[in-house]
Amino acid sequence: MELTITTNPAPERYTIAVVGEVDISNATKLRDAIDLALEQPTEEVCLDFEQVAYIDSTGVGVLVGAAHHAAERGLRFAVVNAQPGVMRVAQLLGVDQEISITAL
């Protein structure tokens, strides 16, 4: 499934809406979108995962790396509206303790 990314930049929150499945075949596309957001003048980078039904370990690695890069830049980083399958993967890998991720 193709990954679609839509951005909504704002000074308070740079939102990245993601649609599709995040896996090894497209994780670089997500990483690039997040990296671009982290370079913008904003206080928070927020990923909206409402339309993401699946994420693999490569995608989770992108999220963890992004959270660390955001912290280095003094920005907040959050994943919101995570579907149950995505939350389960995050919880199984302990990522929910490392990044801000909230369920749909």
N, C-alpha and C positions, 0 to 999 in steps of 0.2 A: 504494500500500500504506500502511495506517495505521501510524503510529509509536506504539509502546507503551513507556512509561518506568516503571521500577520503581526505587524508592530504598531504600537500606539505610543509614541514618545511624548513625555510630559516632564516638566521640571521635578515634580514630586514622585512620579512613578512611571517608569518605562515598562509598558506591558507587552509581552510577547504571547500571542494566542497561537497555540499549536493544535493542528488537526492531523490525525493519522496515528500510525504506530512508530515509536522511536526504537530503532534497532541499529545494528552495526552498519547497515546499508545507507543510513541517512543521518547518523549521529553527528557527522561533521557539519552538516547543514544547520543543525540546532546549535552546535558549538559556535559556529561563525556568527549566527544571529545574536547569541548571548554575548560573545566577545564584543561585537559592535555596540550593543546596549551598554556594556560596562564602560565603554569609552565616552559615553554621552554625559552631558551635565544633568544628572538626575540624582535623587536620593535613594531610590529603590528600583531594582529590576525584579519584575514579577512575571512568572510564567503561568499562563492560564492553561491548565491541562484538562479542561472540561471535555474536550473532544479527543483525548488520548486514551485509548482502551488498553494499550500494551506498551511496555518499556522493557528492554533487555538490560543486561549488566553494562553494556557499552553506554547506553543512554543514561543509566544511573551514574556511571563514572563522569559523564559530561556535567550532570547536575552537581555532583560533589565538587568537581573542579571549579565550576562556576561559582559556587558558594564560597570557596576559598579565595578565588580571585576578587569577588565582591568585597569580602572582608578585608583583603589587603588594600583595597581602594577606599575603605570606609563607607561602603554602600550596603544597604540591606538587600537580601536576596530571598525570594519566596516562590514556592510552587503552590498554586491554589487550585481548587476544584478538581483534585485528583480523583479519578474513578477508583472503585474498589480494587480492581486488579493492580493498578499502579501503586496504590497505598500498600497493598499486601507485599509486593516486591520490595518497596522501600522499607517496610517493617522487617521483613525477613533478612534483609541485608544490613539492618541497623541504621539506614540512612535517615530515617525519621528522627533520629537522635542528633544527627549532624547538621541537617538543613531544616529550614522551615517549610514543611509540607502539610497542607490541610486537605481534607476530603471534600468531595462534592456535596 
